[in-house]
Amino acid sequence: MDISTTTTTSTSGSTSTSTTDAGSAITSDFDTFLKMLTTQLENQDPLNPMDSNEFAVQIATFSGVEQQVLTNDLLQELQGQFALLGMSQLSAWVGQEARTTADVWYDGSAITIVPDAAETADNLVLVVRDSDGNVVSREEVPVDSTEYSWLGADASGDPLEEGRYSLSIESRIGDEVIQTDAVESYATIQEARRDGDDILLVLRGGIEVDAADVTALRT
């Protein structure tokens, strides 16, 4: 959530399908009931007409079935309106920057990360791994950094190849690693879509994240 264009899509999911099936079944039962009642009225014995109480019960049943059909139609209409409202809200996310611990896509541009040091750490090291899990870079980061621009250099200081990388932060006391955490970074949202009950965001490079994992948004 393809990469070069901004899109939003919506799926009504299994709930809508089951509602539609239920509506069809109710409508079918309603039509059958109406035919049966009409046939019964047309063929009743004039000398021995239908009992008025029984007829009243059938009319009440008829009215209840009719009301159920109308209610079902209303629910389907509301579902469609809610889906459109949801997509309208999602469209506002597209083009913003999301902060997550997801992998990053390096294409030569600096990537803003948000280091989170352990309380007792006196130095931090940013560890960069490629898509195969190999460490390609280790870089010192100021302990008091609230944001830090990672420029995408390897251990020799040369730019890394364009691609997907995972970032983590080692909190240290001297040379001892006391804590390792995934590091949050910012990436532009290029698409937002529904996937069943979940909302997925597609970031730069086609990296997908659950909207629930986003900790901040910015323009």
N, C-alpha and C positions, 0 to 999 in steps of 0.2 A: 503494500500500500502503500510502456508503462512509466519509466523513469523520466523520460524527456517531457512528458506532458502531465498536467495536473488533472486528476480525475477523481470522482467520487461515485461509488456504486452502492446499491442496496439490495438485500435479499430478505424476503419476508420470513423464510425459515419454515420449520416444520409446524409451528403454531398456526401460521396462515393456511398451510395446506390442510391441516386437520380441521380448521374452522370451515374451510370451503367444503370439504367432504361432508362434515356434519350438516352444513346448510343444505347441501344437495339432498341428503337423506331426509331431512325434515321436510323440505319442499315436496319430495316424492310422496312421503307419508301424508302430507296435507292434501295433495291432489287425489290420492287414493281414497282418503276419508271422504272428500267432497263427492266423488263419483259414487261411493257406496251409499252415502246419505241420500243423494238425488235418486238413485235407483230404488232405494227403499221407499221413498215418498211416492214415486211414480207407480209402484207395484203393490202398494198396500191395499187391503180389502176395504172398500168404502163402507161396508156394513160392520167392519171390525177395525176401525182406524187405530193407528199407533197410540199407545198410552201417552197422555200429555206429560207425565213426569219423565218417562223414558225419553221422549222427544226433547224435553228441556235439558236433560243430561247430555244428550248427543250434541245439542246446539252449544252447550257450555264447553264441551270437548272441542268442538269445531273452532270456537272462539279462542281457546287456549292454544291450539295448534297454530292458528293464524298469527297470534301474538308472538309465539316463539319464532316463527319465520321472520316477522318484522324485526324482532330483537336481534336475530342473527345477522340480518342485513345491516343493521345499525352498527353492530360490533365490527363487521368487516370494513365498513366505511371509516370507523374510528381508527382501526388498525392502520389503514392506508395513510390517514392524516398524521398519525404518530410517527410512521416510518419517514414521511417527508420532512416532518419537523426535526427528527433525529439527523437526517442527512444535511439539512440546512445548518444545524449546529456544527456538524463535523466539517463542513466546508470552510468554516472559519479557522480551523486548525491548519489547513493547507497553506504552505508558505511560511509558517512560523518555525522557530527552532525549538526542538524538544530536547530536554535533558534526561538522559537515561544511562544505564550501565551497559547498553548494547555495544556490539562491535562497531567500529568506525570504518568509513571508507576514505582512504587517503588518495587524493588526486593532485597533489602538489600544493594545495591550499592548507593554511594553518588550521588546526582543530583546537577549539577551546575546551579544556578539561577543567574539572572542579575537584582538586585533590582534597582528601579527607584524612588527615593524619591522626594516628593514635595519640592520646593525650600526653603520653610520656616520651614520644618520639623526638629525637633531635635532628633527624634528617630523613628525607624521603627519596625514593628512587622509583621512577616511572619505568615499568617493564612492558615492552612491546613484543607481541607475538604475531607471526603471520598466520594465514588461514590453515596451515598444517600444524600449528602449535609450537613452531620453532621460535626461540627468542632471537629477535633481530636487532634489538636496541635496548640499552639501559641508560637512563638519563636522570641526573639529579634535579630535584624540584624543590624550591624554597618551602620550608615547613609552614610558613605563615601565608602561603598563597591561597587566596580565595578563588582565583581563576588563573589558568596558565595556558599559554599558547604552545601547543606541540607542533613543531615545524616538519616533522616527518623525516628526520635524519636517522641513518643507521649508525652502528657503532663507530664507523670511520668518519662520520659527519656528512656523508653523501646522502642525497635524497633517496628515499625508498621508492620502489616501484609502485605504481598505482595498484590499489587493491584493498582487500579487507583485512583489518588488523584488530586484535583484541588488546585492551590496555588494562593494566593493574598497577596498584601503588603498594610498594613495600614501605611500611613504617619501621624505622630502625633506631636503635640506640647504639651509636658507634657503628660497628660492622655487623651487629647482631640484628637479624630481622625479627621483630616482635609481632608483626601483624601484616597480612597481605589482603588487600581488598580490591574488588572491581572498582574502577574509577568512572565517575560520571563524565559525560561529554555532551556537547551540543551538536545537533545535526538538523538540517532542514527537512521538514515534513513535505513529501511530494505527493502523497496520496493517503486518504483515510477511507476505510471501508468496514462494513459489518461482516463478521464471520460467525454466523449463528448468533449467540448472545454476546459475543466478544466484539470489540472494536480494535481493528489492527491499523497501525500506522506504518507507512513505507517511507523510510528515510533515504538519504542520499546513498547511492550505490545499491538500492534494492533491499536494504536491510530492514526487516520487519520487526516491529515491537508491539506488544500489547499496550493499549492506551493506559491501562491501569498501572503500568510500570514507569510512566512519565512522571517525573518529580517537579518539573518546571517547564513553562513555556515562555518564549520571548519573541519579539519581532526583530 
